[in-house]
Amino acid sequence: MALGSAVIEAAVFLKCNLDQVELPGISLAGIDLTHSKFQSANLQGADFSAAVLTGCNFGKANLSGASLRKASAATAFFGETNLAGADLSNADLRGAGFAPAALQGTRFDSAWLDASRFVRAVAEQASFVGADLSYANFSYCVLNHAIMTGAITEKTNLHGV
């Protein structure tokens, strides 16, 4: 069954197991997916704008080019996830784990990333303009040409960068 062009609105899917699904381009904008699992899923170009993704596991998923604008994804796990070219602007990502993840060209503008972990992530040309990076851990992260203009960097760990 192909769901890539499905329209799903005003739904709640709590603690769903969507590991290894093939849903490139799907729109799950505004959907509550709290504590769902998307490990190794293909979600390239998916739209999670304003979705509730609190505690979700996206480990090893492909979210390249996806939109998570204004998503609520506190404590979500994005380890070994491909988020290259994704847009996470204005998202709540407090305490999220991106260690390690592919974040080349990813937009985190005005996102809440306090206490997030980016250890050994590759974030070349990523944009963190106006983001809250308080207490975030970027140890050994690759940040070549990343933009952090206006970001809050209180107690941000940049060891080995």
Backbone torsions as a table, in degrees:
resi	resn	phi	psi	omega
1	MET	NA	127.2	179.4
2	ALA	-95.1	124.1	179.3
3	LEU	-112.5	2.7	-174.8
4	GLY	-55.8	-31.9	-179.7
5	SER	-106.4	10.0	179.8
6	ALA	-67.6	149.4	174.8
7	VAL	-111.0	115.9	-179.6
8	ILE	-120.0	119.6	-175.7
9	GLU	-126.8	147.3	173.4
10	ALA	48.8	44.6	-179.1
11	ALA	-111.9	158.7	175.6
12	VAL	-126.1	121.6	179.0
13	PHE	-127.9	86.4	-177.3
14	LEU	-86.3	137.6	174.4
15	LYS	54.7	38.4	178.0
16	CYS	-77.9	146.7	173.8
17	ASN	-102.5	103.6	179.9
18	LEU	-117.1	31.0	178.5
19	ASP	-59.6	137.2	174.0
20	GLN	62.5	19.4	177.3
21	VAL	-73.0	154.2	176.8
22	GLU	-110.7	94.6	-177.4
23	LEU	-132.1	49.0	-179.8
24	PRO	-62.9	136.1	175.9
25	GLY	79.0	1.5	-178.5
26	ILE	-66.4	148.7	174.9
27	SER	-105.7	115.5	174.8
28	LEU	-121.1	31.6	-177.8
29	ALA	-61.3	130.5	176.4
30	GLY	75.9	2.8	-177.4
31	ILE	-83.9	143.3	176.0
32	ASP	-90.7	110.4	-179.0
33	LEU	-119.2	28.8	-175.7
34	THR	-45.8	131.1	176.6
35	HIS	58.8	26.6	176.1
36	SER	-84.2	159.9	-178.6
37	LYS	-113.7	130.0	179.3
38	PHE	-128.1	31.4	-175.4
39	GLN	-60.5	132.8	177.9
40	SER	58.1	23.5	179.4
41	ALA	-82.5	149.1	173.6
42	ASN	-97.5	102.9	-178.7
43	LEU	-121.8	30.6	-178.3
44	GLN	-56.8	128.0	177.4
45	GLY	71.3	10.8	-179.5
46	ALA	-68.7	155.8	178.5
47	ASP	-111.9	107.8	175.9
48	PHE	-110.9	24.7	-177.4
49	SER	-56.1	130.4	178.2
50	ALA	59.0	17.6	176.8
51	ALA	-77.8	156.2	175.1
52	VAL	-97.7	110.0	-175.0
53	LEU	-121.5	25.4	-177.4
54	THR	-57.2	125.8	176.7
55	GLY	70.5	12.2	179.4
56	CYS	-71.4	152.9	178.2
57	ASN	-112.6	109.2	177.7
58	PHE	-107.5	23.5	-177.0
59	GLY	-53.8	128.8	177.6
60	LYS	62.8	17.0	178.6
61	ALA	-82.0	160.6	173.9
62	ASN	-103.7	104.8	176.4
63	LEU	-115.1	24.8	-178.7
64	SER	-61.4	134.8	179.1
65	GLY	70.8	7.0	-179.1
66	ALA	-77.2	159.6	174.7
67	SER	-112.1	122.1	173.1
68	LEU	-121.6	29.0	-179.5
69	ARG	-57.3	131.4	177.5
70	LYS	60.6	17.2	176.7
71	ALA	-72.8	151.9	174.2
72	SER	-104.0	100.3	-173.2
73	ALA	-129.3	38.4	178.2
74	ALA	-59.0	139.8	179.3
75	THR	61.1	14.1	176.2
76	ALA	-69.9	154.9	-179.0
77	PHE	-112.6	123.8	179.9
78	PHE	-123.1	29.9	-178.4
79	GLY	-64.4	132.5	-179.6
80	GLU	58.2	26.6	-180.0
81	THR	-94.1	143.5	175.3
82	ASN	-91.6	106.0	176.9
83	LEU	-113.9	21.0	-178.1
84	ALA	-57.9	128.3	177.6
85	GLY	72.9	7.6	179.4
86	ALA	-78.3	158.6	179.5
87	ASP	-116.0	109.7	178.3
88	LEU	-114.4	27.8	-179.0
89	SER	-61.8	140.7	177.4
90	ASN	60.0	19.4	179.4
91	ALA	-88.0	151.0	174.0
92	ASP	-92.2	103.8	-176.4
93	LEU	-121.0	28.4	-178.5
94	ARG	-60.6	127.0	177.8
95	GLY	73.8	11.2	179.9
96	ALA	-74.4	153.9	179.9
97	GLY	-110.6	121.5	177.8
98	PHE	-120.2	31.9	-170.8
99	ALA	-109.0	113.7	-23.9
100	PRO	-86.1	161.8	178.2
101	ALA	-148.6	158.8	175.9
102	ALA	-92.8	109.1	-173.1
103	LEU	-122.4	27.8	-177.9
104	GLN	-64.1	122.2	177.4
105	GLY	71.5	13.1	-179.9
106	THR	-75.5	142.1	-180.0
107	ARG	-103.8	121.7	175.7
108	PHE	-118.5	25.7	-174.4
109	ASP	-58.7	130.4	178.9
110	SER	57.2	23.9	177.9
111	ALA	-85.4	155.1	174.5
112	TRP	-94.8	105.8	-176.1
113	LEU	-119.5	18.8	-177.4
114	ASP	-62.6	135.9	-179.1
115	ALA	65.7	18.8	175.3
116	SER	-81.4	158.2	-177.0
117	ARG	-117.6	121.9	179.9
118	PHE	-120.2	23.5	-174.7
119	VAL	-55.0	124.3	178.2
120	ARG	61.9	15.7	175.4
121	ALA	-72.6	154.7	176.1
122	VAL	-106.6	105.5	-174.1
123	ALA	-121.0	41.7	178.3
124	GLU	-62.5	135.0	178.8
125	GLN	58.9	19.9	174.6
126	ALA	-74.6	154.1	-179.4
127	SER	-118.0	123.7	178.8
128	PHE	-119.7	30.7	-175.3
129	VAL	-59.2	122.1	177.3
130	GLY	69.4	10.9	-178.8
131	ALA	-78.5	153.1	174.0
132	ASP	-92.4	106.2	-178.6
133	LEU	-106.9	19.9	-179.3
134	SER	-56.6	129.5	177.4
135	TYR	62.7	10.6	176.5
136	ALA	-71.2	150.1	-178.5
137	ASN	-113.2	108.9	178.3
138	PHE	-107.1	25.7	-177.4
139	SER	-53.3	128.1	176.3
140	TYR	57.9	22.0	177.4
141	CYS	-79.4	143.8	175.6
142	VAL	-89.5	112.2	-175.4
143	LEU	-119.6	27.2	-179.3
144	ASN	-55.9	126.8	177.6
145	HIS	61.5	17.4	173.9
146	ALA	-71.3	149.6	-178.0
147	ILE	-113.1	123.8	-179.7
148	MET	-125.7	28.3	-179.3
149	THR	-57.9	126.4	177.2
150	GLY	72.9	7.1	179.3
151	ALA	-74.6	148.3	175.0
152	ILE	-87.7	118.4	-174.4
153	THR	-119.9	30.9	178.9
154	GLU	-65.0	121.7	178.3
155	LYS	60.4	24.8	176.0
156	THR	-74.6	133.8	-179.3
157	ASN	-93.3	113.4	178.2
158	LEU	-115.0	28.2	-178.0
159	HIS	-61.7	129.8	175.5
160	GLY	76.0	11.7	-179.9
161	VAL	-81.3	NA	NA
